[in-house]
Each structure stands twice: as structure tokens, then as C-alpha cells.
């Protein structure tokens, strides 16, 4: 079991480096424009949201993970709660994916 704190800290770090966008609209835009290297959707997100991002990420071949609560994701970024996050840096994305693979939180491994 991976240290949840470690992953949330990494999201915070990537946010401060301006390599993360959040919120449904920005995440969608990031994936469709090809800037996204990794998408994280909250486990609390609606089934509709999970399905939309799962399908979109499969189509655009972006790895997607279900992780954490909306509150945890938002807090890690220093914002209000967030249901979806897109990582726009290959290095951060690789590190986060590594942490989540240890955790077995993978939904779609297409990259």
C-alpha cells in the first residue's frame, strides 16, 4: 500500500510548478489538446464523470487513475474540492503513476 500522503504531496508540488490543471472543463481541454500525461479522477466523482474521463482517456491514450476523495485532491492543490486533475508534465506523471501502480489503483494503462 502506497503512502497516500506522498502522492498528495506530489500533486501539490506539481501544482506549484504549474504542471497541473483541475476541474472537469480544464482537465477535458488538457486531454483533448494532447498536453495531459496523466488524469486522476476522485473516487467520489459521479459515475457519469468517471465514465466520461475513462472513455476520453482511452480514446486519447492517456493513463487514468481513480484516487482519493474530492477533498483530498483539492486540498493537495490548495484549492476547494476537485473531482478531476490532469498532470501536464511527463516526469510528474511517471512518478505519480509509479506510486499508484504500487497501490494497484490503475483503471486504464494505455501509454
Biopython code that builds the backbone (N, CA, C, O; Angstrom):
import numpy as np
from Bio.PDB.StructureBuilder import StructureBuilder

atoms = [
    (1, "UNK", "N", (0.853, -1.199, 0.000)),
    (1, "UNK", "CA", (0.000, 0.000, 0.000)),
    (1, "UNK", "C", (0.889, 1.249, 0.000)),
    (1, "UNK", "O", (1.746, 1.432, 0.864)),
    (2, "UNK", "N", (0.654, 2.078, -0.979)),
    (2, "UNK", "CA", (1.468, 3.287, -1.111)),
    (2, "UNK", "C", (1.048, 4.336, -0.087)),
    (2, "UNK", "O", (-0.092, 4.356, 0.378)),
    (3, "UNK", "N", (1.974, 5.186, 0.245)),
    (3, "UNK", "CA", (1.703, 6.286, 1.152)),
    (3, "UNK", "C", (0.870, 7.335, 0.421)),
    (3, "UNK", "O", (1.367, 8.039, -0.458)),
    (4, "UNK", "N", (-0.397, 7.428, 0.798)),
    (4, "UNK", "CA", (-1.315, 8.369, 0.153)),
    (4, "UNK", "C", (-0.769, 9.801, 0.250)),
    (4, "UNK", "O", (-0.895, 10.604, -0.675)),
    (5, "UNK", "N", (-0.162, 10.084, 1.399)),
    (5, "UNK", "CA", (0.391, 11.408, 1.655)),
    (5, "UNK", "C", (1.435, 11.781, 0.602)),
    (5, "UNK", "O", (1.480, 12.917, 0.129)),
    (6, "UNK", "N", (2.270, 10.805, 0.244)),
    (6, "UNK", "CA", (3.343, 11.010, -0.720)),
    (6, "UNK", "C", (2.770, 11.461, -2.067)),
    (6, "UNK", "O", (3.268, 12.398, -2.691)),
    (7, "UNK", "N", (1.716, 10.773, -2.493)),
    (7, "UNK", "CA", (1.096, 11.100, -3.775)),
    (7, "UNK", "C", (0.429, 12.476, -3.723)),
    (7, "UNK", "O", (0.547, 13.266, -4.659)),
    (8, "UNK", "N", (-0.268, 12.752, -2.627)),
    (8, "UNK", "CA", (-0.921, 14.066, -2.490)),
    (8, "UNK", "C", (0.121, 15.181, -2.444)),
    (8, "UNK", "O", (-0.096, 16.258, -2.999)),
    (9, "UNK", "N", (1.248, 14.925, -1.788)),
    (9, "UNK", "CA", (2.331, 15.911, -1.758)),
    (9, "UNK", "C", (2.871, 16.162, -3.162)),
    (9, "UNK", "O", (3.198, 17.292, -3.524)),
    (10, "UNK", "N", (2.959, 15.086, -3.947)),
    (10, "UNK", "CA", (3.463, 15.223, -5.309)),
    (10, "UNK", "C", (2.492, 16.046, -6.168)),
    (10, "UNK", "O", (2.913, 16.835, -7.014)),
    (11, "UNK", "N", (1.202, 15.852, -5.939)),
    (11, "UNK", "CA", (0.194, 16.657, -6.658)),
    (11, "UNK", "C", (0.380, 18.131, -6.290)),
    (11, "UNK", "O", (0.303, 19.010, -7.148)),
    (12, "UNK", "N", (0.627, 18.389, -4.999)),
    (12, "UNK", "CA", (0.862, 19.760, -4.539)),
    (12, "UNK", "C", (2.096, 20.366, -5.179)),
    (12, "UNK", "O", (2.093, 21.526, -5.592)),
    (13, "UNK", "N", (3.146, 19.572, -5.256)),
    (13, "UNK", "CA", (4.403, 20.020, -5.863)),
    (13, "UNK", "C", (4.197, 20.343, -7.343)),
    (13, "UNK", "O", (4.640, 21.384, -7.828)),
    (14, "UNK", "N", (3.526, 19.445, -8.045)),
    (14, "UNK", "CA", (3.250, 19.649, -9.470)),
    (14, "UNK", "C", (2.360, 20.875, -9.674)),
    (14, "UNK", "O", (2.501, 21.592, -10.665)),
    (15, "UNK", "N", (1.451, 21.110, -8.740)),
    (15, "UNK", "CA", (0.575, 22.284, -8.819)),
    (15, "UNK", "C", (1.392, 23.563, -8.707)),
    (15, "UNK", "O", (1.202, 24.506, -9.475)),
    (16, "UNK", "N", (2.311, 23.580, -7.734)),
    (16, "UNK", "CA", (3.153, 24.767, -7.558)),
    (16, "UNK", "C", (4.068, 24.989, -8.756)),
    (16, "UNK", "O", (4.470, 26.116, -9.044)),
    (17, "UNK", "N", (4.392, 23.899, -9.452)),
    (17, "UNK", "CA", (5.225, 24.009, -10.660)),
    (17, "UNK", "C", (4.370, 24.358, -11.880)),
    (17, "UNK", "O", (4.870, 24.434, -13.002)),
    (18, "UNK", "N", (3.089, 24.565, -11.644)),
    (18, "UNK", "CA", (2.107, 24.892, -12.700)),
    (18, "UNK", "C", (2.036, 23.811, -13.774)),
    (18, "UNK", "O", (1.915, 24.110, -14.962)),
    (19, "UNK", "N", (2.112, 22.559, -13.347)),
    (19, "UNK", "CA", (2.058, 21.428, -14.273)),
    (19, "UNK", "C", (0.770, 20.627, -14.093)),
    (19, "UNK", "O", (0.643, 19.518, -14.611)),
    (20, "UNK", "N", (-0.186, 21.201, -13.353)),
    (20, "UNK", "CA", (-1.449, 20.514, -13.090)),
    (20, "UNK", "C", (-2.610, 21.442, -13.403)),
    (20, "UNK", "O", (-2.582, 22.620, -13.046)),
    (21, "UNK", "N", (-3.631, 20.913, -14.069)),
    (21, "UNK", "CA", (-4.883, 21.661, -14.213)),
    (21, "UNK", "C", (-5.974, 20.817, -13.575)),
    (21, "UNK", "O", (-5.886, 19.590, -13.544)),
    (22, "UNK", "N", (-7.003, 21.486, -13.066)),
    (22, "UNK", "CA", (-8.045, 20.734, -12.376)),
    (22, "UNK", "C", (-9.424, 21.240, -12.762)),
    (22, "UNK", "O", (-9.577, 22.303, -13.365)),
    (23, "UNK", "N", (-10.404, 20.461, -12.403)),
    (23, "UNK", "CA", (-11.773, 20.794, -12.767)),
    (23, "UNK", "C", (-12.118, 20.111, -14.081)),
    (23, "UNK", "O", (-11.255, 19.903, -14.934)),
    (24, "UNK", "N", (-13.385, 19.767, -14.229)),
    (24, "UNK", "CA", (-13.827, 18.993, -15.387)),
    (24, "UNK", "C", (-13.453, 19.639, -16.721)),
    (24, "UNK", "O", (-12.898, 18.980, -17.600)),
    (25, "UNK", "N", (-13.756, 20.923, -16.867)),
    (25, "UNK", "CA", (-13.527, 21.612, -18.140)),
    (25, "UNK", "C", (-12.042, 21.675, -18.501)),
    (25, "UNK", "O", (-11.661, 21.344, -19.623)),
    (26, "UNK", "N", (-11.207, 22.099, -17.555)),
    (26, "UNK", "CA", (-9.763, 22.225, -17.804)),
    (26, "UNK", "C", (-9.107, 20.878, -18.043)),
    (26, "UNK", "O", (-8.225, 20.755, -18.893)),
    (27, "UNK", "N", (-9.534, 19.867, -17.297)),
    (27, "UNK", "CA", (-8.970, 18.526, -17.467)),
    (27, "UNK", "C", (-9.308, 17.999, -18.854)),
    (27, "UNK", "O", (-8.455, 17.437, -19.541)),
    (28, "UNK", "N", (-10.566, 18.186, -19.260)),
    (28, "UNK", "CA", (-11.015, 17.731, -20.580)),
    (28, "UNK", "C", (-10.213, 18.424, -21.683)),
    (28, "UNK", "O", (-9.763, 17.786, -22.635)),
    (29, "UNK", "N", (-10.042, 19.742, -21.536)),
    (29, "UNK", "CA", (-9.298, 20.527, -22.520)),
    (29, "UNK", "C", (-7.844, 20.048, -22.613)),
    (29, "UNK", "O", (-7.282, 19.947, -23.703)),
    (30, "UNK", "N", (-7.251, 19.756, -21.461)),
    (30, "UNK", "CA", (-5.871, 19.290, -21.389)),
    (30, "UNK", "C", (-5.700, 17.950, -22.110)),
    (30, "UNK", "O", (-4.728, 17.751, -22.839)),
    (31, "UNK", "N", (-6.651, 17.033, -21.901)),
    (31, "UNK", "CA", (-6.582, 15.714, -22.541)),
    (31, "UNK", "C", (-6.749, 15.853, -24.052)),
    (31, "UNK", "O", (-5.976, 15.285, -24.824)),
    (32, "UNK", "N", (-7.758, 16.607, -24.464)),
    (32, "UNK", "CA", (-8.060, 16.728, -25.891)),
    (32, "UNK", "C", (-6.997, 17.496, -26.669)),
    (32, "UNK", "O", (-6.840, 17.300, -27.874)),
    (33, "UNK", "N", (-6.270, 18.366, -25.980)),
    (33, "UNK", "CA", (-5.231, 19.131, -26.667)),
    (33, "UNK", "C", (-3.899, 18.386, -26.685)),
    (33, "UNK", "O", (-2.929, 18.854, -27.281)),
    (34, "UNK", "N", (-3.854, 17.219, -26.024)),
    (34, "UNK", "CA", (-2.640, 16.405, -26.030)),
    (34, "UNK", "C", (-1.601, 16.824, -25.006)),
    (34, "UNK", "O", (-0.478, 16.322, -25.035)),
    (35, "UNK", "N", (-1.949, 17.742, -24.093)),
    (35, "UNK", "CA", (-0.990, 18.197, -23.074)),
    (35, "UNK", "C", (-0.955, 17.272, -21.854)),
    (35, "UNK", "O", (0.019, 17.274, -21.101)),
    (36, "UNK", "N", (-2.007, 16.489, -21.660)),
    (36, "UNK", "CA", (-2.125, 15.662, -20.464)),
    (36, "UNK", "C", (-1.291, 14.388, -20.563)),
    (36, "UNK", "O", (-1.313, 13.697, -21.582)),
    (37, "UNK", "N", (-0.554, 14.086, -19.491)),
    (37, "UNK", "CA", (0.230, 12.851, -19.426)),
    (37, "UNK", "C", (-0.415, 11.855, -18.473)),
    (37, "UNK", "O", (-0.102, 10.664, -18.498)),
    (38, "UNK", "N", (-1.333, 12.360, -17.618)),
    (38, "UNK", "CA", (-1.964, 11.519, -16.616)),
    (38, "UNK", "C", (-3.217, 12.223, -16.100)),
    (38, "UNK", "O", (-3.213, 13.434, -15.878)),
    (39, "UNK", "N", (-4.279, 11.457, -15.915)),
    (39, "UNK", "CA", (-5.503, 12.024, -15.343)),
    (39, "UNK", "C", (-5.825, 11.283, -14.057)),
    (39, "UNK", "O", (-5.768, 10.055, -13.999)),
    (40, "UNK", "N", (-6.165, 12.050, -13.025)),
    (40, "UNK", "CA", (-6.603, 11.459, -11.761)),
    (40, "UNK", "C", (-8.040, 11.937, -11.518)),
    (40, "UNK", "O", (-8.320, 13.136, -11.513)),
    (41, "UNK", "N", (-8.928, 10.982, -11.321)),
    (41, "UNK", "CA", (-10.328, 11.302, -11.041)),
    (41, "UNK", "C", (-10.628, 10.811, -9.632)),
    (41, "UNK", "O", (-10.254, 9.697, -9.267)),
    (42, "UNK", "N", (-11.297, 11.632, -8.846)),
    (42, "UNK", "CA", (-11.630, 11.264, -7.475)),
    (42, "UNK", "C", (-12.533, 10.041, -7.443)),
    (42, "UNK", "O", (-13.394, 9.868, -8.306)),
    (43, "UNK", "N", (-12.328, 9.193, -6.434)),
    (43, "UNK", "CA", (-13.183, 8.022, -6.249)),
    (43, "UNK", "C", (-14.619, 8.450, -5.963)),
    (43, "UNK", "O", (-15.555, 7.677, -6.170)),
    (44, "UNK", "N", (-14.792, 9.684, -5.487)),
    (44, "UNK", "CA", (-16.127, 10.191, -5.163)),
    (44, "UNK", "C", (-16.835, 10.827, -6.361)),
    (44, "UNK", "O", (-18.006, 11.197, -6.267)),
    (45, "UNK", "N", (-16.136, 10.953, -7.471)),
    (45, "UNK", "CA", (-16.735, 11.589, -8.652)),
    (45, "UNK", "C", (-17.970, 10.789, -9.081)),
    (45, "UNK", "O", (-18.078, 9.594, -8.808)),
    (46, "UNK", "N", (-18.879, 11.460, -9.742)),
    (46, "UNK", "CA", (-20.100, 10.784, -10.186)),
    (46, "UNK", "C", (-19.756, 9.719, -11.224)),
    (46, "UNK", "O", (-18.731, 9.805, -11.901)),
    (47, "UNK", "N", (-20.614, 8.724, -11.341)),
    (47, "UNK", "CA", (-20.395, 7.654, -12.320)),
    (47, "UNK", "C", (-20.272, 8.233, -13.718)),
    (47, "UNK", "O", (-19.487, 7.757, -14.538)),
    (48, "UNK", "N", (-21.059, 9.269, -13.974)),
    (48, "UNK", "CA", (-21.043, 9.948, -15.269)),
    (48, "UNK", "C", (-19.658, 10.532, -15.565)),
    (48, "UNK", "O", (-19.117, 10.355, -16.656)),
    (49, "UNK", "N", (-19.102, 11.221, -14.586)),
    (49, "UNK", "CA", (-17.785, 11.847, -14.719)),
    (49, "UNK", "C", (-16.713, 10.783, -14.929)),
    (49, "UNK", "O", (-15.859, 10.920, -15.805)),
    (50, "UNK", "N", (-16.760, 9.716, -14.117)),
    (50, "UNK", "CA", (-15.775, 8.632, -14.246)),
    (50, "UNK", "C", (-15.841, 8.023, -15.639)),
    (50, "UNK", "O", (-14.813, 7.792, -16.274)),
    (51, "UNK", "N", (-17.063, 7.764, -16.110)),
    (51, "UNK", "CA", (-17.257, 7.141, -17.422)),
    (51, "UNK", "C", (-16.747, 8.065, -18.530)),
    (51, "UNK", "O", (-16.060, 7.619, -19.448)),
    (52, "UNK", "N", (-17.087, 9.353, -18.438)),
    (52, "UNK", "CA", (-16.669, 10.314, -19.453)),
    (52, "UNK", "C", (-15.131, 10.351, -19.564)),
    (52, "UNK", "O", (-14.579, 10.258, -20.660)),
    (53, "UNK", "N", (-14.450, 10.489, -18.412)),
    (53, "UNK", "CA", (-12.989, 10.565, -18.429)),
    (53, "UNK", "C", (-12.345, 9.240, -18.812)),
    (53, "UNK", "O", (-11.322, 9.231, -19.497)),
    (54, "UNK", "N", (-12.921, 8.122, -18.383)),
    (54, "UNK", "CA", (-12.373, 6.810, -18.741)),
    (54, "UNK", "C", (-12.413, 6.633, -20.254)),
    (54, "UNK", "O", (-11.428, 6.217, -20.864)),
    (55, "UNK", "N", (-13.559, 6.952, -20.858)),
    (55, "UNK", "CA", (-13.702, 6.825, -22.312)),
    (55, "UNK", "C", (-12.773, 7.793, -23.052)),
    (55, "UNK", "O", (-12.110, 7.418, -24.018)),
    (56, "UNK", "N", (-12.739, 9.037, -22.584)),
    (56, "UNK", "CA", (-11.910, 10.062, -23.229)),
    (56, "UNK", "C", (-10.426, 9.687, -23.150)),
    (56, "UNK", "O", (-9.694, 9.808, -24.132)),
    (57, "UNK", "N", (-9.995, 9.232, -21.971)),
    (57, "UNK", "CA", (-8.589, 8.884, -21.791)),
    (57, "UNK", "C", (-8.220, 7.639, -22.598)),
    (57, "UNK", "O", (-7.092, 7.525, -23.077)),
    (58, "UNK", "N", (-9.150, 6.719, -22.749)),
    (58, "UNK", "CA", (-8.896, 5.530, -23.571)),
    (58, "UNK", "C", (-8.708, 5.969, -25.021)),
    (58, "UNK", "O", (-7.798, 5.500, -25.704)),
    (59, "UNK", "N", (-9.565, 6.864, -25.484)),
    (59, "UNK", "CA", (-9.504, 7.347, -26.862)),
    (59, "UNK", "C", (-8.206, 8.107, -27.140)),
    (59, "UNK", "O", (-7.568, 7.901, -28.172)),
    (60, "UNK", "N", (-7.824, 8.983, -26.212)),
    (60, "UNK", "CA", (-6.618, 9.808, -26.401)),
    (60, "UNK", "C", (-5.360, 9.138, -25.845)),
    (60, "UNK", "O", (-4.284, 9.737, -25.842)),
    (61, "UNK", "N", (-5.497, 7.909, -25.381)),
    (61, "UNK", "CA", (-4.377, 7.126, -24.838)),
    (61, "UNK", "C", (-3.629, 7.849, -23.713)),
    (61, "UNK", "O", (-2.406, 7.995, -23.742)),
    (62, "UNK", "N", (-4.404, 8.293, -22.730)),
    (62, "UNK", "CA", (-3.839, 8.938, -21.543)),
    (62, "UNK", "C", (-4.154, 8.035, -20.346)),
    (62, "UNK", "O", (-5.309, 7.658, -20.153)),
    (63, "UNK", "N", (-3.147, 7.683, -19.539)),
    (63, "UNK", "CA", (-3.422, 6.850, -18.366)),
    (63, "UNK", "C", (-4.355, 7.574, -17.397)),
    (63, "UNK", "O", (-4.212, 8.774, -17.165)),
    (64, "UNK", "N", (-5.308, 6.836, -16.836)),
    (64, "UNK", "CA", (-6.254, 7.436, -15.884)),
    (64, "UNK", "C", (-6.302, 6.587, -14.626)),
    (64, "UNK", "O", (-6.252, 5.359, -14.687)),
    (65, "UNK", "N", (-6.399, 7.255, -13.487)),
    (65, "UNK", "CA", (-6.465, 6.571, -12.200)),
    (65, "UNK", "C", (-7.608, 7.138, -11.376)),
    (65, "UNK", "O", (-7.907, 8.331, -11.441)),
    (66, "UNK", "N", (-8.241, 6.269, -10.603)),
    (66, "UNK", "CA", (-9.216, 6.714, -9.607)),
    (66, "UNK", "C", (-8.453, 6.769, -8.298)),
    (66, "UNK", "O", (-7.864, 5.778, -7.867)),
    (67, "UNK", "N", (-8.469, 7.935, -7.669)),
    (67, "UNK", "CA", (-7.684, 8.079, -6.441)),
    (67, "UNK", "C", (-8.272, 9.143, -5.530)),
    (67, "UNK", "O", (-8.640, 10.227, -5.982)),
    (68, "UNK", "N", (-8.356, 8.830, -4.260)),
    (68, "UNK", "CA", (-8.674, 9.809, -3.225)),
    (68, "UNK", "C", (-10.063, 10.408, -3.284)),
    (68, "UNK", "O", (-10.859, 10.117, -4.176)),
    (69, "UNK", "N", (-10.329, 11.261, -2.295)),
    (69, "UNK", "CA", (-11.609, 11.966, -2.230)),
    (69, "UNK", "C", (-11.455, 13.316, -2.930)),
    (69, "UNK", "O", (-10.342, 13.781, -3.175)),
    (70, "UNK", "N", (-12.577, 13.925, -3.242)),
    (70, "UNK", "CA", (-12.538, 15.256, -3.874)),
    (70, "UNK", "C", (-11.819, 16.243, -2.962)),
    (70, "UNK", "O", (-11.050, 17.093, -3.411)),
    (71, "UNK", "N", (-12.091, 16.102, -1.674)),
    (71, "UNK", "CA", (-11.494, 16.991, -0.686)),
    (71, "UNK", "C", (-9.974, 16.826, -0.635)),
    (71, "UNK", "O", (-9.243, 17.814, -0.567)),
    (72, "UNK", "N", (-9.500, 15.578, -0.670)),
    (72, "UNK", "CA", (-8.049, 15.329, -0.639)),
    (72, "UNK", "C", (-7.365, 15.903, -1.868)),
    (72, "UNK", "O", (-6.312, 16.532, -1.762)),
    (73, "UNK", "N", (-7.963, 15.688, -3.037)),
    (73, "UNK", "CA", (-7.360, 16.215, -4.276)),
    (73, "UNK", "C", (-7.314, 17.738, -4.243)),
    (73, "UNK", "O", (-6.291, 18.341, -4.566)),
    (74, "UNK", "N", (-8.417, 18.353, -3.855)),
    (74, "UNK", "CA", (-8.466, 19.813, -3.777)),
    (74, "UNK", "C", (-7.483, 20.361, -2.758)),
    (74, "UNK", "O", (-6.770, 21.330, -3.021)),
    (75, "UNK", "N", (-7.453, 19.729, -1.594)),
    (75, "UNK", "CA", (-6.572, 20.175, -0.517)),
    (75, "UNK", "C", (-5.105, 20.088, -0.937)),
    (75, "UNK", "O", (-4.308, 20.973, -0.624)),
    (76, "UNK", "N", (-4.758, 19.015, -1.650)),
    (76, "UNK", "CA", (-3.379, 18.830, -2.116)),
    (76, "UNK", "C", (-2.966, 19.975, -3.036)),
    (76, "UNK", "O", (-1.792, 20.339, -3.098)),
    (77, "UNK", "N", (-3.947, 20.544, -3.754)),
    (77, "UNK", "CA", (-3.658, 21.630, -4.685)),
    (77, "UNK", "C", (-3.833, 23.001, -4.047)),
    (77, "UNK", "O", (-3.576, 24.029, -4.674)),
    (78, "UNK", "N", (-4.271, 23.004, -2.796)),
    (78, "UNK", "CA", (-4.515, 24.273, -2.110)),
    (78, "UNK", "C", (-5.757, 24.967, -2.620)),
    (78, "UNK", "O", (-5.833, 26.195, -2.631)),
    (79, "UNK", "N", (-6.737, 24.174, -3.045)),
    (79, "UNK", "CA", (-7.980, 24.736, -3.579)),
    (79, "UNK", "C", (-9.175, 24.056, -2.933)),
    (79, "UNK", "O", (-9.032, 23.217, -2.044)),
    (80, "UNK", "N", (-10.370, 24.442, -3.405)),
    (80, "UNK", "CA", (-11.584, 23.762, -2.978)),
    (80, "UNK", "C", (-11.548, 22.347, -3.530)),
    (80, "UNK", "O", (-10.624, 21.992, -4.262)),
    (81, "UNK", "N", (-12.542, 21.536, -3.190)),
    (81, "UNK", "CA", (-12.513, 20.154, -3.659)),
    (81, "UNK", "C", (-12.522, 20.069, -5.184)),
    (81, "UNK", "O", (-13.127, 20.892, -5.871)),
    (82, "UNK", "N", (-11.838, 19.056, -5.682)),
    (82, "UNK", "CA", (-11.690, 18.834, -7.120)),
    (82, "UNK", "C", (-12.009, 17.382, -7.437)),
    (82, "UNK", "O", (-11.571, 16.479, -6.724)),
    (83, "UNK", "N", (-12.774, 17.150, -8.508)),
    (83, "UNK", "CA", (-13.124, 15.783, -8.904)),
    (83, "UNK", "C", (-12.139, 15.237, -9.937)),
    (83, "UNK", "O", (-11.961, 14.024, -10.049)),
    (84, "UNK", "N", (-11.493, 16.145, -10.699)),
    (84, "UNK", "CA", (-10.569, 15.655, -11.723)),
    (84, "UNK", "C", (-9.337, 16.552, -11.818)),
    (84, "UNK", "O", (-9.406, 17.769, -11.646)),
    (85, "UNK", "N", (-8.209, 15.901, -12.097)),
    (85, "UNK", "CA", (-6.918, 16.579, -12.170)),
    (85, "UNK", "C", (-6.159, 16.038, -13.379)),
    (85, "UNK", "O", (-6.155, 14.830, -13.617)),
    (86, "UNK", "N", (-5.525, 16.912, -14.134)),
    (86, "UNK", "CA", (-4.701, 16.474, -15.257)),
    (86, "UNK", "C", (-3.266, 16.925, -15.012)),
    (86, "UNK", "O", (-3.017, 18.097, -14.728)),
    (87, "UNK", "N", (-2.323, 15.990, -15.124)),
    (87, "UNK", "CA", (-0.903, 16.293, -14.935)),
    (87, "UNK", "C", (-0.294, 16.527, -16.314)),
    (87, "UNK", "O", (-0.350, 15.651, -17.178)),
    (88, "UNK", "N", (0.288, 17.711, -16.520)),
    (88, "UNK", "CA", (0.796, 18.085, -17.840)),
    (88, "UNK", "C", (2.316, 18.023, -17.928)),
    (88, "UNK", "O", (2.920, 18.699, -18.761)),
    (89, "UNK", "N", (2.929, 17.219, -17.077)),
    (89, "UNK", "CA", (4.381, 17.071, -17.107)),
    (89, "UNK", "C", (4.713, 15.583, -17.067)),
    (89, "UNK", "O", (4.253, 14.864, -16.179)),
    (90, "UNK", "N", (5.509, 15.123, -18.026)),
    (90, "UNK", "CA", (5.807, 13.694, -18.150)),
    (90, "UNK", "C", (6.512, 13.143, -16.906)),
    (90, "UNK", "O", (6.217, 12.031, -16.468)),
    (91, "UNK", "N", (7.426, 13.904, -16.346)),
    (91, "UNK", "CA", (8.164, 13.458, -15.161)),
    (91, "UNK", "C", (7.261, 13.246, -13.963)),
    (91, "UNK", "O", (7.299, 12.196, -13.322)),
    (92, "UNK", "N", (6.435, 14.263, -13.658)),
    (92, "UNK", "CA", (5.494, 14.140, -12.541)),
    (92, "UNK", "C", (4.523, 12.986, -12.803)),
    (92, "UNK", "O", (4.232, 12.197, -11.905)),
    (93, "UNK", "N", (4.031, 12.897, -14.026)),
    (93, "UNK", "CA", (3.063, 11.859, -14.381)),
    (93, "UNK", "C", (3.657, 10.473, -14.151)),
    (93, "UNK", "O", (2.995, 9.587, -13.612)),
    (94, "UNK", "N", (4.912, 10.294, -14.565)),
    (94, "UNK", "CA", (5.572, 8.994, -14.415)),
    (94, "UNK", "C", (5.734, 8.638, -12.940)),
    (94, "UNK", "O", (5.478, 7.502, -12.542)),
    (95, "UNK", "N", (6.155, 9.601, -12.135)),
    (95, "UNK", "CA", (6.328, 9.363, -10.698)),
    (95, "UNK", "C", (5.013, 9.018, -10.024)),
    (95, "UNK", "O", (4.943, 8.092, -9.215)),
    (96, "UNK", "N", (3.955, 9.778, -10.365)),
    (96, "UNK", "CA", (2.642, 9.527, -9.759)),
    (96, "UNK", "C", (2.094, 8.174, -10.187)),
    (96, "UNK", "O", (1.536, 7.438, -9.372)),
    (97, "UNK", "N", (2.253, 7.846, -11.466)),
    (97, "UNK", "CA", (1.777, 6.553, -11.976)),
    (97, "UNK", "C", (2.521, 5.430, -11.258)),
    (97, "UNK", "O", (1.929, 4.408, -10.912)),
    (98, "UNK", "N", (3.817, 5.623, -11.037)),
    (98, "UNK", "CA", (4.609, 4.631, -10.312)),
    (98, "UNK", "C", (4.064, 4.403, -8.915)),
    (98, "UNK", "O", (3.945, 3.265, -8.461)),
    (99, "UNK", "N", (3.735, 5.492, -8.241)),
    (99, "UNK", "CA", (3.176, 5.387, -6.889)),
    (99, "UNK", "C", (1.826, 4.672, -6.902)),
    (99, "UNK", "O", (1.540, 3.850, -6.031)),
    (100, "UNK", "N", (1.002, 4.995, -7.900)),
    (100, "UNK", "CA", (-0.335, 4.401, -7.941)),
    (100, "UNK", "C", (-0.315, 2.959, -8.423)),
    (100, "UNK", "O", (-1.194, 2.180, -8.055)),
    (101, "UNK", "N", (0.672, 2.583, -9.243)),
    (101, "UNK", "CA", (0.781, 1.192, -9.674)),
    (101, "UNK", "C", (1.112, 0.294, -8.492)),
    (101, "UNK", "O", (0.660, -0.849, -8.418)),
    (102, "UNK", "N", (1.909, 0.828, -7.568)),
    (102, "UNK", "CA", (2.229, 0.100, -6.341)),
    (102, "UNK", "C", (0.936, -0.114, -5.576)),
    (102, "UNK", "O", (0.718, -1.160, -4.965)),
    (103, "UNK", "N", (0.086, 0.900, -5.624)),
    (103, "UNK", "CA", (-1.190, 0.895, -4.917)),
    (103, "UNK", "C", (-2.228, 0.038, -5.619)),
    (103, "UNK", "O", (-3.220, -0.362, -5.009)),
    (104, "UNK", "N", (-2.008, -0.250, -6.903)),
    (104, "UNK", "CA", (-2.988, -1.026, -7.660)),
    (104, "UNK", "C", (-4.227, -0.216, -7.976)),
    (104, "UNK", "O", (-5.316, -0.777, -8.097)),
    (105, "UNK", "N", (-4.083, 1.109, -8.115)),
    (105, "UNK", "CA", (-5.243, 1.954, -8.367)),
    (105, "UNK", "C", (-5.501, 2.179, -9.841)),
    (105, "UNK", "O", (-6.260, 3.079, -10.199)),
    (106, "UNK", "N", (-4.897, 1.393, -10.695)),
    (106, "UNK", "CA", (-4.965, 1.619, -12.136)),
    (106, "UNK", "C", (-6.332, 1.292, -12.727)),
    (106, "UNK", "O", (-6.938, 0.279, -12.378)),
    (107, "UNK", "N", (-6.813, 2.148, -13.618)),
    (107, "UNK", "CA", (-8.056, 1.900, -14.326)),
    (107, "UNK", "C", (-7.726, 1.589, -15.767)),
    (107, "UNK", "O", (-8.289, 0.670, -16.362)),
    (108, "UNK", "N", (-6.793, 2.373, -16.333)),
    (108, "UNK", "CA", (-6.521, 2.271, -17.766)),
    (108, "UNK", "C", (-5.051, 2.530, -18.019)),
    (108, "UNK", "O", (-4.567, 3.642, -17.804)),
    (109, "UNK", "N", (-4.354, 1.537, -18.463)),
    (109, "UNK", "CA", (-2.925, 1.689, -18.768)),
    (109, "UNK", "C", (-2.750, 1.687, -20.280)),
    (109, "UNK", "O", (-2.532, 0.626, -20.865)),
    (110, "UNK", "N", (-2.839, 2.826, -20.919)),
    (110, "UNK", "CA", (-2.754, 2.800, -22.377)),
    (110, "UNK", "C", (-1.513, 3.485, -22.919)),
    (110, "UNK", "O", (-1.344, 3.541, -24.137)),
    (111, "UNK", "N", (-0.634, 4.010, -22.067)),
    (111, "UNK", "CA", (0.575, 4.659, -22.587)),
    (111, "UNK", "C", (1.786, 3.833, -22.359)),
    (111, "UNK", "O", (2.887, 4.234, -22.737)),
]
sb = StructureBuilder()
sb.init_structure("model")
sb.init_model(0)
sb.init_chain("A")
sb.init_seg("    ")
for serial, (resi, resn, name, xyz) in enumerate(atoms, 1):
    if name == "N":
        sb.init_residue(resn, " ", resi, " ")
    sb.init_atom(name, np.array(xyz, "f"), 0.0, 1.0, " ", f" {name:<3s}", serial, name[0])
structure = sb.get_structure()
